[in-house]
Amino acid sequence: MKNNKTSIEGFEIRFAVKADVPLILNYIKELADYEQLLHEVVATEAILEASLFEKKQAEVIIAEFMGEPVGFALFFHNFSTFLGKANLYLEDLYVTPAMRGKGFGKIMLAYLGKIAVERGCGRLDWWCLDWNKTSIAFYKEMGAVPMDEWTVYRVEGAQLIALAKKV
């Protein structure tokens, strides 16, 4: 997939390139600020460049309207043992506040669905903060189903280091 026109006049989606790293980091910080988690952002341009373009640990699409960036989505593959195949996991989807309500987020989510289908993935998964009622309504409108019977667990920081030492 290269630059792709969409059903919205002047709205295109493309895969990010190294030169987009400062923009990606800016969007990550804007999203974190919106989610009241800016204090948790430790990513730097160097970390993102290595993770995205050298190690290829994730991919990013950039949304542009009339040639100007208006949002991004960062995603990667995970794997379902029950399905026996890869899925796409959406880590972040962000549209700048001034550009919301124009259908760009819907097209971006549909574009990720298209990538998942083209790659033979079984699903497209993501998390959403419980308090983010606007996003929850948006996702449900797009056909998403909450996985309420599952609880997310995490090990990080000192606990992760301690866990690793138990081998």
N, C-alpha and C positions, 0 to 999 in steps of 0.2 A: 504494500500500500504506500503510495506516494502522497503528495498533496491531494487532498480530496475535497472537491466542492460538495456542498450539502444541499438539502432542500431549502435552506434559508439563503436568500440572495446575499452574496458578499461574505458568507460564513464558510470558512474552510478549516480543516483539521489536518495536521501534519505530524510526523514523528519528530521529536526533538533531536537537535544536534549539539555538539559540545559548546558551541557559541551561545546556546540557550541556558547554560548552567546558572548565570546570575539571575536570569528571569525566573527559573525554576525555584531557586532559593528564595527569591522575593515572594513568590506565590506561596511557598511552604510557610513562610513567616506570616503572611497575611492570613492564611487559613488558621494557623496556630493561634494567632491573635483573636480571630473570630471565635475559636473554640475555647478561649481563655487558657491556652496552654503554651503561649509564646515562651515562657520561662523554661520549657522543656526542650526547645530547639537547640541542638548542638551541631547540627549539620553545617558544613562550610562548603564553599565552592569546590575546594580540593577534594573533600570527601565525596561530594555528589559526582564530580567528574570521574573519580576512580570507580565508584560504585555503579554508575550508569553506563559509562562509556569504555572503561577498561575491563572491569570484572563482569559487566553486563548482568548485574543482579536484579535490575528492574528496567522498565521502559517508560517513556513519557510521551504523551501526545500534547501538542500545543494547539489551542483553539485561537483562530484569528478572525476578526471581523473587519472588513475593508482594509486588510493588510496589517492590522494592528493586533497584537496579542491581547486576548480577553480571558484566558483561562488555561488550565492544564489538568491532566489526569496522569497519575503515576500508578503503574500496575506491574504485576509479575505473575509467573506461573506457580501454582501449588499443585498438589496431586491428591486425588481421591482414590484410596485403595478400593472402596466399594464400587466405584465406577471403572477403576482400572485405567484411568486416563487423567491427563492434566486438566486443570481449570485455570481461569484467570481470576486473580485476586486484585481488586481495586483498593489501593491504599488511600489515595486522595483524589477527589474531583473538586475543582474549584473554578468558579466564574467570578470575576471581579464584581463588586457590588453594583456599580453603575450599569453593568451589562446583564444583570439578572432579570428574569421575567420575559426574555426574548426567545426562549426555547433552546438556547445554546446548551444548557446542561442536559436536556433530553436528547439532543443530537449527539452529544459527547458520549452519553451512556449507550445509546444505540450503536455508535461507532465501536465502542468496546465490545458490545454484543456481537457485532459483525466480525471483529478480530477473533473473538472466541469461537464463533461458528467456523470461520475459515481455517482456524488452527485445529479444529476437531476437539475443542474443549467441551467438557460435560456441563459446566456451569460458569457463572460469573458471580463471585461472592464479594462482600464488603461488610464493614462494621459501620454503625452510626451511633453517635452519642444519644442516650435516652432522652435528654432534655431538648434535642434539636427537632422539635415538632415540625418545622417547615420542611426539613430534609426528609423526615420520616413520611410525611404526606406526599412529597415528590416521588420518593422511591416506590411507595405503594401504588401511586398513579401509574408508574412505569411497569407495574406487574411484579414487583419484588414482594417476597413473603418474609416476614420476620422469623427468625429461628429462635423463638422464645424459650424453647426447652433446652438450649445449650448455654453454658456459662464459659466465658473466655477466661483462661488462666495465663499468667505471665510470670516468668522468672527473668530478672534483669539485675544489672549492677553487681553489688557485692554478693547477692544471693546466687547469681549466675556463676560467678567465679567460685563460690563455695561448692555449688553443685558439680562443677567441672572437676574439682579436686577429689570428688568421691569415687572416681573411676578406679 
